[in-house]
Structures are given as C-alpha cells and as structure tokens.
Amino acid sequence: MRYWLFKSEPNTWGWNDQVARGDKGEEWDGVRNYQARNFMREMVPGDRGFFYHSVNEKRVMGIVEIIAEAHPDSTTDDPRWECVDIKALSPLPRPVTLDEIKTDPRLADMVLVKNSRLSVQPVTPEEWRIICALGGMED
C-alpha cells in the first residue's frame, strides 16, 4: 500500500463534501498539473491518502481510500488529464495543521513542506505514521 495527500480548497470541495459521497466516492477531478496527474497514475485501489484543506485552513482533515485507478477526467475533453476516485474513510480525531508539520523535524523532507503548491503528492510510510499519531489516530 502506498500513501498520498490530496489538497482541496474547503470552500470548493471540503472534507464534509467528500464524506457526504459515502462509499460511492468522488472523482478527484480538475487536476491540471502533469506531476500531480502522474502521481495519480501510480495509485491503485486500496492505497490511502490524507485529505488536506488548503488556503486558509491548511490542515489534514481525514483519511481517504483510492477506489478507482486513473481514468479520463470527466471535467474535460482533453485526453491528457486523468483522475482517480476516492472515498472518505475517517476523520482525524484532531486535524494536523501545516504549521505543526513544518515545525516537526521528522517531517522536514515531506513534499508538503518542500512543494506546498502540488495538489496531489506522495507521503512516505514514516510521514503517514507521524501525521496519524499527531492527529490522534493509529495508522
């Protein structure tokens, strides 16, 4: 199993929107960055991800699961863009802020710290474990 982080502006698509989709999940559509798209191409059903609120909140809200591998993004006719489907699994008991992540020396090399603009990014197993623990959850 691999781990990922999905960033979204909460006023566009927030954690509660994702939860409301239930087991059906939702396409992680609208990504127009080649690196982020390529990461989605690496994902397989069963992989896990953090759902991250960007912009003003800047915090990890919960855990999602990839439920469909990369496929054409339904929001465009351009064949270059693909997306995966994800479903919400569980909220973090306590959201973990970007400030907490940045000040934890164990997370200094995390993509979120080094390239905070990338909307879909990998998370190492060690980073996953640390953030789950900071959020009050076992991985």
C-alpha positions in Angstrom: 0.0 0.0 0.0 1.2 3.5 -0.8 0.2 6.8 0.8 -0.7 10.1 -0.7 -2.0 13.6 0.1 -4.9 15.3 -1.8 -5.3 19.1 -1.4 -8.5 20.9 -1.9 -9.8 24.4 -1.1 -12.5 23.7 1.6 -15.0 26.2 0.0 -14.7 24.4 -3.4 -14.6 20.7 -2.1 -14.1 20.1 1.5 -13.9 17.1 3.8 -17.6 17.2 4.6 -18.4 17.1 0.8 -16.2 14.1 0.5 -17.8 12.4 3.5 -21.3 13.1 2.0 -20.4 11.0 -1.1 -20.2 7.9 1.1 -18.9 4.6 -0.3 -19.6 5.8 -3.9 -16.8 8.3 -3.5 -15.9 11.0 -6.0 -13.5 11.7 -8.8 -10.5 13.8 -7.8 -11.0 15.8 -10.9 -9.8 19.2 -12.2 -6.1 18.5 -11.7 -4.1 20.3 -14.4 -0.5 19.6 -13.3 1.5 16.9 -15.0 3.4 15.8 -11.9 0.1 15.5 -9.9 -1.5 13.6 -12.7 1.5 11.2 -12.9 1.2 10.5 -9.2 -2.5 9.6 -9.7 -1.4 7.2 -12.5 0.7 5.4 -9.9 -2.2 4.9 -7.5 -4.1 1.6 -7.1 -7.4 0.9 -5.3 -6.7 0.4 -1.6 -4.0 3.0 -1.4 -4.7 5.6 1.3 -4.4 9.3 1.4 -4.7 12.3 3.6 -7.5 14.8 2.7 -5.9 18.3 3.2 -7.8 21.6 3.4 -5.6 24.2 1.7 -5.8 28.1 1.5 -6.9 29.5 4.9 -7.2 26.3 6.9 -4.0 24.4 5.9 -4.6 21.2 7.7 -5.0 17.5 7.3 -8.7 16.7 7.9 -9.0 12.9 7.4 -8.1 9.8 5.6 -9.4 8.7 2.2 -9.0 5.5 0.1 -8.4 5.2 -3.6 -11.3 3.3 -5.0 -10.7 3.5 -8.8 -7.4 3.8 -10.7 -6.6 6.6 -13.0 -9.2 7.2 -15.8 -10.1 10.1 -18.0 -11.2 13.2 -16.1 -14.9 13.8 -16.8 -14.5 17.6 -16.5 -12.5 17.9 -19.7 -12.4 16.5 -23.2 -8.6 16.8 -23.2 -7.2 13.3 -23.1 -4.0 14.4 -21.2 -5.9 14.7 -17.9 -6.8 11.8 -15.7 -8.0 11.3 -12.2 -8.7 8.7 -9.6 -11.8 8.2 -7.5 -11.5 8.4 -3.7 -13.8 7.8 -0.7 -13.6 9.2 2.8 -12.7 6.6 5.4 -12.4 8.5 8.7 -11.7 12.0 10.1 -8.6 12.6 12.1 -9.6 13.0 15.7 -7.6 16.2 15.7 -6.7 17.9 12.4 -3.0 18.4 11.9 -2.0 21.9 10.7 0.7 22.8 8.2 2.4 24.7 11.0 2.7 21.6 13.1 4.0 19.6 10.1 6.6 22.3 9.2 7.9 22.5 12.8 8.3 18.8 13.3 11.8 17.9 12.2 10.8 14.4 11.3 8.7 15.8 8.5 11.3 18.3 7.1 11.6 16.4 3.8 7.9 15.9 3.3 6.7 17.1 -0.2 4.0 19.2 1.6 6.8 21.2 3.2 9.1 21.4 0.2 6.5 21.9 -2.6 3.3 23.1 -0.9 1.6 24.0 -4.2 1.4 20.5 -5.5 -2.2 19.3 -5.3 -1.6 15.6 -5.3 1.6 14.2 -3.7 3.2 11.1 -2.2 3.6 10.6 1.5 6.2 8.1 2.9 5.1 5.4 5.3 7.0 7.1 8.1 5.3 10.5 7.4 2.0 8.8 7.3 2.6 7.2 10.7 3.8 10.5 12.2 0.8 12.5 11.0 -1.7 9.9 12.1 -0.1 9.9 15.5 -0.2 13.8 15.6 -3.8 13.6 14.7 -4.6 11.1 17.5 -5.1 8.1 15.2 -3.2 4.9 14.7 -2.5 4.2 11.0 
